[in-house]
Amino acid sequence: MAEPVGSPTTLTPAGTTTGIWIPGPSAETRPGAGGTGYIANSPIREAAAAAFTHLGEQLPPVPLGAHRSEDRWGADAIGRAVSLLTDLHVDRASFGWRLTSAAGRDERLESSALSEAFDAIAEYGDGYTGQVQVSLPGPWTLVTALSLTSGAPVLGDLGARRDVIQAYAFGLAAFADKLSTLGLQPVIRLVEARLQPVLTGTWPTVSGWATLPAVNETQVYAALQSTLRHLPPVLLSLPDFDPLQLQGKEITAAEVVRNSGATAVSVPLTSLKAHGWEQLAMISEAGIGTWMGLPPAAGSRPQEVKHWLNRIMTPWNRIGMGATSLRDFGVLAGEELPMNYPPLLSSVEGDGAENISTGTMMIAAGLRRAFEEIE
C-alpha cells in the first residue's frame, strides 16, 4: 500500500471532538416519510456544518451519523469500521457482526452511511485544506468485535484475524486517500480499547464461561505497526496508561506505545493516576505526540476552560514537568466512539445534540488556546 499523495507526516496539536455521532430521526416521525430504512442526510449534514464552522483550523472531526434500520439502531463504531474492510463481507446476527461470503443488507447500509458522510464532508469542507480527524476502532478492537460465520470469535482464529487486520488496513488507507482527493489532510484516530484483554488472554468466549488464549505480544505489535505504517498521521487512543502484567513481567504504557509504532497517543484525563502521569511524561519526552481526552460532561460547561487547565497543570507540574511543555498537547473532548450494539446515543439525541456538539468543540478549542498562551 502506498501512502496517500501529499498526506501530512505529523499531527499538529489541536483541539477537537472525538467524533460527532448524531442519530437520524426515525422514518415514522419524519414529516412526509414513508417506510423504514436509512435516514441520515440531515443529521450528517448538520454535523459536518458544525465541525467545519466551529473548529475551523482546529482539526474538524469527520461526522458519522447513526441510522435506523427497521426497529434497531444500525450505526456504531464497529459498523463504520466493517464498511471499510476490503474484499471481506459481513452481516449482523443476534450476537453481533460476523464475516460472510457475500454482502448483506446491514453491510450495504453501512457503506451507504459512509458515502453520505463523505458527501457531507465534500460539501461543508469545500475550500478547507487543513487536517481532519477520522475516528474509528483500532484493528484489535475490531477483531474482538467480529465472529466467523459459525459464530466462533475471529480473535481465536489466526488466519481470520490476519485477514481482517489486513483488509482493514487497506480500507483505512483507501478512505484516507479519498479524503485527500478533496484537498483535505486526513488524520486517523484509532481507538484501541481492548489491547489489555487481547494481550492477557482475558477476552471472553461467546458463552462467557471461558476466555480466549492470549495473542502473542509480538503479533499484536506487528499488526499495529503494519496498519499504522501505511496511513497518514495516526492518533492511537488508549483507555488508560496502567501497566500490563504479562507472564510475570510488567509492561508499561510507554513500552506499549513505543512498540505499537504510534507517533501520537491520547488518554482520558480521568483515567490518569500518579503512575499514569509519569508515563505520559515519558511518552511526551520521547517525542511522541500527546493528547488529553476530557470527559463528555466537559462540553456542557464550555466557559470553564480555566478549571480544566488547572486539572491538567497541577499533576503535570507535580511530577516536575514545566507548564510550557503543555503547548505540545492536543485536546479531545466529547463522546467516545460507541463500541457496543446498539450504541448508547441518548446523550446526543433530540434537540440538545447541536448544543452538546458545539460545547465539546468550544472546550477543546479553548483549552488548546490556553496551552498556547502559557508563558
Buried (B, 14 or more C-beta within 10 A) or exposed (E): BEBBEEBBEEBBBBBBBBBBBBBBBBBEEEEEEEEEBBBBEEBBBBBBBBBBEBBEEBBBBBBBBBBBBEEEBBBBBBBBBBBBBEEBBBBBBEEBBBBBEEBBEBBEBBBBBBEBBBBBBBEBBEEBEBBBBBBBBBBBBBBBBBBBEEEBBBBBBEEBBBBBBBBBBBBBBEBBBBBBEBBBBBBBBBBBBBBBBBBBEEBEEBEEEEEBEBBEBEBBBBBBEBBBEBBBBBBBBBBBBBBBEBEEEEBBBBBBBBBBBBBBBBBBBEBBEEEBBBBBBBBBEEEBBBBBBBBBEBBBEBEEBEEBBEBBBEBBEEEEBEBEBBBBBBBBBBBBBBBEBEBBBEBBEEEEBBEBBBBBBBBBBBBBEBBEEEE
